Amino acid sequence: MDQSIIELISRRRRQILVHSFLYYQLNRTIIDDFTYDKWAMELYQLQVDFPEESKKAIDYEIYKDFDGSSGFDLPFTDPDVQNRGYRLLEYFEKNKKSF
């Protein structure tokens, strides 16, 4: 089992979840659609190519049927997801000039 693949799947899942929260719940974006779509399709392909690693990565149950087409139906009610989203948005607002 490849730990680096598990870590990459976990990172992409967190990114998709937080950026979906920002987009669908707060109507805000800090990444462009191309980047989001690239991450979503990469995550989908990683889950297809590495099913065992996918099961070991965070939030497997949430993403087991994820096809990369949308993050609309992901669970945004998790306070951790919301906190990460608000912190990321705050960081972005403070550092806009460097983006």
PyMOL commands that set and color helices and strands:
alter all, ss='L'
color gray80, all
select helices_A, chain A and resi 3-26+33-49+51-56+60-63+79-94+96-98
alter helices_A, ss='H'
color red, helices_A
deselect
rebuild
show_as cartoon
